[in-house]
Amino acid sequence: MVINKAYDCYIEDKQGNKFIDTSMGAGSQIIGHDNKLIRKISEQVKSGTIYTIPNIHTDAVNFYLKKYINPEFHDKYVFCNSGTEANMRAIRLARAYTGKNKIGRFHGGWHGGLDGFIESRGVPSIFNELVEVLPYNDEGCFEKITPDLAAIIIEPVQGSNPRSDIGIFLQKLRERCTETGVLLIFDEVMTGFRLSMRGGAGVFSVKPDVVTYGKVLGGGFPIGAVGGKKEILKTKGVFYGGTFSANPLTMYAAKLILKTIVNKRYIRYDKLNLMGELLRDKLNQVFIDKKKPMRVIGCGSTNRVVFTDKIIKNREDRDKLESQNQKYFYNQLKSNGVFINVNGIIQLSMSHTHKIINKISSAVMSTI
Ligand code: PMP
């Protein structure tokens, strides 16, 4: 599929076929495609899009993040151009701050295409030796968190098995990291400014030492951000720069998005989360009524279809329990006008109204 244009919750391919989009730029477009804010951002083009010298918008973004997001545990931020880059910087920072090299990450998590974090040709095996993979949502992970680790990185809610019952696990993880002197990094690239104004940290009341953001924060433009206490962020000798880092266009977009969130203008988390819940309830009813071994799991406005009716605790369970005929469902659903991205993650926007949820539900009903 090749896309020609996108507006509200719709995407149109080059043949003019229109689909309800449930990916929304992999979660970036929380207001909707071609929204009022995006149009305003184009004003910045007239004043230049790249200076490589600090700009006024970055000050404003820092102000909003410090004042409203997690002021009591993150007071300094640095900016880059993607979630992957933010995580690369966060990990480097953790290694420099602690003087240790090994990083713990969780099975089923996604932190971008970082060497040592993905299975890919071209990555020397030595990178993987510096990373320990732990079981997610499984208390068996705690004994593997030992003082030789620099940091643990985790998505508070994993896209591979989005769930809202993860709070206690995250709180115990916080305790274990403190006990062992291991930094806790929350990768909030997907969950930040989506699950709530204060991301997963806000929803689950957990204070990570370092946080990374991306997606929603850029308002549709490429962004990454690393936040933490000054004491950590100011670690001497850590390199942060880059030609496009904190460019005025992206920073203007981030400023407008943050203003919008703080002033509850175009983004209302109560409404957004309600639509997420409605989608889960409606589709699960369809699956139950049609006696299909399928369910929707999720947290807030982030959902995914799992191809089993059994309860799954993590990605490992998903792999064991899911049936394999998933492609047919996604292709057929697309023919019925609803697009779910290849990563299977459904992320709603403010333009997904009750009526749109009903349309998705009807499309699913005719698909299965
Ligand atoms: N972390 C998480 C949790 C993500 O969902 C993603 C993107 N899907 C990334 C990191 C990587 O971000 P980017 O694609 O902007 O590099």
Residues whose N, C-alpha, C, O or C-beta is under 5 A from the ligand:
A	BS01	PMP	S82 G83 T84 E85 W110 H111 G112 E155 D187 V189 M190 G214
